Amino acid sequence: MSIADAKFIKNINRTVILEEIIKNEPISRSDLAKITGLNKVTISSQIASLLEEKLLIEKKAENSPGSSGGKKPILLFINKKSAYSLGLEFKKNAISSILTDLHGDIVYKENFSIKKTNLEYIIDKIETIYDHYFKKLKNPVYGIIGISIGIHGKIDKNSLIIECNNLKWKNINLKKELIKKFPDLIINIKNNNQFSVLAEKSAYNVSKDSFIYLNMSAGVGSGIVIDNNILEGTNGLSGEVGHLSIELNGRKCYCGRKGCWETYACERAFLKDLSALKNKNITFEKFVKLLAENDKTTLSIFPKYEDYMISGLLSIINIFDPKLILMYNRIFDAYPPLLKDLKKKLSKCTKVEIDIHLSTQKDLSCCLGACISNILEFLNINSLKLKEVISE
């Protein structure tokens, strides 16, 4: 066996061991050997290296299984406080941020307002956010390992920002500039929904290997998981399902076409339709108040909205054949009967059995997914199961 082959196998073994510890911690060396099928010498060697790198910690079990006289096993844990991960999401007038530990547990979260959109200002703002969090940490071994950023717009596979309407950017290489500023950090830049679906994949307690995440706030974007892999597309531009046409000569979309699904189905479109019916501007907060008052006009709009939703969902089901659809849509959060009615109507339109649920991570999903992306790259692992899940 060549030196290169031996090193390759060693790295694979390290990945397998780390992933199993993350899934099953606390875990003993003997149990780790049983689960992985690796021999005790390999386990001992890899664990010794990980302990030396301070990525693992070990403790004696508090209560020994079996007889009271038995030797208490030494249990292994990920040293979650050895490193931290920073995830950002660029919104219209703010940057949302989350700092997690190596478990992906949220340590801090905060929004930072932005007054300008030029590249130099944004880079300075990112540095300010990094410094803000770094000062809060108590001498971690590895500090903040990376900064990953979710962008609302078109991002290619090389992280070039082709278009971002929020910042009025076109063909901006933010990653290149950030690598200059933070040469030792992991830097990833993707479409916000790519990070969101990673967060849902890590958090949602299902065995579904194919599912779709839909963000239906200002528009409709998606993250797509097929056979347990996140689909990016040839140019990194997959997931623009909001521009599926549901009406040939329908409403005008900013993309230049007519009848795009997001002009009917997103939160913004719903509130625009409700505003037209009420003949006044209805914000989300006003909508919630109208629901509490059982406003007849507000309740009357739901059947048509369900039809708009189904028009797009049927296309998604026919194209991708997912086992699960997860939606981030505050209209459904505010009015729970809507999801039940939607499922009932949808079942009459297709013979395909499909689960539809609301997002577990809600508006935190992008930043959280960005943090997870850093952790996966830092530990060189393929998946991370979140210990703490934000429930509905």
N, C-alpha and C positions, 0 to 999 in steps of 0.2 A: 504493500500500500504506500502511495506517495505521501509526502508531507502535506501537500495541498488537500488530498483526500482525507487524511486523518484530521486536519483542521476543520474541514467541512462537516465531517461526522460529529466532531466535538461541538461545533456550533449548533447542529441539529439537536443533539442531546441536551444542550443547555436550554434551547427554546422549549423543548418538550417538558423538561423539569420545571422551568419557570411557569409555563402555562398551567401545569397540574397543581403547583403550589398555590397559584392565584385562584384556581377553581375550588380547591379543597382545603385551604388552610383553616386552622392549624393541621399539619400533617407530619407524621413521623417519617424517618428515612425508610424504614421497612415497608410502610404502606405506599410510599412513593415508588419503591422498587416494584411492588406488586402491580400498581396501576400502570406504570410506564413500560414494564417488562425489561427494564435496564438492570444490569447486574449491580451488586452492592459496591464494587470497586468504582464503577463509573459514577454512581450516585454520590459516593463519598467524595470523590475527586471534584465533581461539579459543585457540590454543596460547599466544600472548603473554599473554592474560588469565589463563590457568591457571598459567603460570609466575610471573606477578606475584602471584597469590594463594598461591603456594608449594604448590599441589596437585600440580604436576608438577616433575620434575627432568630435566635433559638431560645426556647424556654422549656423548663420541665413541666410536664402535665400536672395540673393541680390535683386531680383525682385519677388514680390509676384504675384502668378497667380490670375487671376480674377480681382476683383475690387481693386482700388488703396487704399481703406481704410481697406482692410483685413489684418489680423495678419500674419506676415511673419513666415513660418514654420521653425523649427529647423531641419537642414539637417545633416545626419550622413555620415562620411567618415572613411575608414580604415586609421589608422595612419601609413602610409607606411614607415615613417622614424624611427619608433620605433624599428625596427629589420632589420637585413640584412642577406643574405644567400650566402654562398660560394660554387660554383660548379667548379669541376676540371675534366680535361680529360687528361689521360696519353697517350702521343704520343711517337714516336720513340726516339726523342732527346729533347723533351720538354714537359712541363706541361702547357696546356691551362687553363685559369681561367676566371671566371666571378663572379662579386659580384652584387647581385640584392637587391632591397628593397622588402617590403612585397607585392607589386603589381606584382613582377616579372620583373619590369623594370630594365634594365641594368644600373648600376651606374658606374662600372669600369670593364675593361677587359684588360688582359695582358697575354703574353706568357713568361714562365720562362724556360730557357735552363737547361738541366740536363746532367751531365758529367759521372755519375755513375748510376748503377741500383740496388745496394745492398739495402736491406730493411732499414737499419739505415740511410743511406744517403737520401733516399726518404722521410722518416718520418721527418728528419731535414728540408728538402726542403719544405714540406707541412707546417711545423711550421713557416718557413721564409715567405711563401706566406700569411699565416694567419696574422702574425704580420704586414706585409707590408700593408695589407688592413685595419687592425684594427686601425693603426695609422692615417689613412685618415679620419676616422669617427669622428663626433662631438658629443660625449657622448650620443649615442642612448640608449634607455631604456633597451633593451635586448642585445645590441651588435650584434655579429655574432652568429646566432642561430645554425648553423650546417655546416658541411663540407661533401659534397657527391661527389663521384668520379666515373667517367666512365672509365672502363677498356676495351681495345681491347683484348678480349679473353673469356675464359669460366669461369663463376662465378656461384657458386651454390646458393641456396636460403638462405644459412646462411652467404653469402658474402665471402665465401672462394674462393680465386683466384686459380682455378684448373690449369689454363694455361694462360700465357700472353706472347706472342712471342716478343712484343716490349721490355719488360723488362727482358726476359728470366727467367720468374718466373714460378714455379710449386708448387701448394699446399701451398700458402702463405696466412696467416691470417692477412692481413693489418688492417682490422676493429678492431680486438682485440687490436692491438698495438696502434691504434689511440684513442681508448676509454681510454686507460691508459694515453695518453698524453692530451686528451681533454675530461675529464669525464663528463662535463656539456653540451656538444654539441651533437646534432644529427649527427650521422655518418651512411652514407649509401654507399655501394659499389655495383655497378651493371655493367653488360655489357653496353658498350657505347650506343648501339642501344635501350636499354630499357629506358634510359634517353632521348634519341633523340625523341622517339615516344611520350613520355610524353610531351615534349616541343611542338611538332606538334599538339598533341591533345588539348593542352591549347591555341594554337595560331591560328590554322587553322579555319577559319570562315565557318564551314560546320556543317550540322546536321548528318553527317555520323556516325553511331554507330559501323561500322566495316570497318577498313582500314589497309593498310600495309604501313609501312615506309621502304624504301630501301636505305641503305648507300652503294654507289657503287664507292668508291674511291680506296683504296688499295686492297679491296676484295669486297665481297657482303655480308652484314649482314642486318638483318631486325628487326623491332619492329612491333608487331602484336596486333591490337585492335579488339576484337571480342565482340559484344554486349556491347560496351562501356567499356570493361575491358581489361587491358593490359595483354596479355598472356605470362606467364613465363615458363610454362611446369613443369612437376613433379620435376625435378632437377634444375630448373631455367636456362635451357640451350636451350630454344626454340629460333627460329629465324635464325638458320644456313642455310638459303636458298641458300647461295653461293655454297653449296656442293650438291645441286641437280645435278644429272648427265644429261647432254644434249647430250653426245656423248660417247658411250660405251668404245671405246679404244682411247679416245681423249687425250688432253694435260695432262701432269702430274701436279698434285696439291700437295701443301706442306702437305696436310692431308694424302698423301700416295696413294690416288685413282687417277683415270684418268677421264677426261671429265667433271670435276666440272664446274658449270655455271660461277663462278667468274674468271676462267682462260680464259674466252672469253669476259665477259660482263662488268667488272669493268674498271675504268679509266686507271689503270695501264696496264691491258691487251690490251686495245685499243691503248695506246701509244706504247706498245711493238710491236703490229702488224704494226702500222704505221712506226715505226723505221725500221722494217724488209723490208718494201716496199721501204723506202727511203734510205736504206742501211747506216743509221747513227742514232745516238741517238736523239730521239725527246722528249723533255720535254713538259710539258703542255704549257709553255710560247711560245715555238717554234711552237707548234701546233696552238695556237691562231694567231701567226704571219702568218703562212701558210694559214690559213683561210682568213685573211685580203688580202692576195695576190691571192686568188682564185686558190690555187694550185690544179691542176687536180688530182694528186695522192691522196692527202688528201680527196678531195671530193668523190673520187671513192670508198673509204673504207666504207662509211656510209651504203650502202645497205646491205652489209654482216654483219655489226655491228648490224643493226636493226634485222636481222634474229637471231643473237645470243641472243639479248635482248628478242625477242618474245618467243624463246624456253623456257626460264626460266619463263617469265611472264605467259605463258599459264599454266604451272604447278602450280604456285601460285594461279591463278584464280580458277583452278579446285579443289585445296585442300582447300582454305580458303574462297572462294566466297566473296571477299571484295567489298565494294561499291566504294572504292577510293584507288589508289596507289599513294603515295608521294615518289618522288625520290630525293636523293641528288647525283647528278652526274654532274661534271663540264663540261663534253663533251656536254651535252645538254644545259647547260647555255651558252657555247661559241658559239653554233650553233643552234639557235632557230628552224629552219625548221626541225631539226631532230625529235623533239617531235611530230610535226604535221604528219610527214611521218610515224613515229612509230604507232601512233594511227590509221592511215588509214590502214596500213598493219594488225594490230592486229584485227581490226573490221572484216576483211575478214576471220579470223581464229577462231573466237568464236562468238556465238550468245548472249553472256552475255554483257550487257551494263555496262561499267565501266569507271570512270573518272581517268585520269592519269595527275598528275600535278607535278611540281618541288617543292622541299622543300621550305617552307617559312623562315626557320631559318638557312638553309645552314650549314656552318661549326661551328656555334655557338650552334647548337641544343643540343649536349650532355651536355655541361656545363650549359646551360639554364635549361634543364630538371632536372639536378642534383640540381640546385637552387630551382626549383619548388617542388621537392621531399621534401626538407627541410621545405619549407613553409607549405605544406599540413600537414606534421606531427606536426609542431609547432602549427598551428591553429586548428588542428584536423578537417580538412575539406576534402572533397572528390575530389574537382576539383577547378581549378583556371583558369579564363579566362584572358589572358594577355591583358593589356591595350595598350601596344606598340607592334606591329607586324612588324618584319623585312620583307619587301616585296622583291620580285624578282627584 
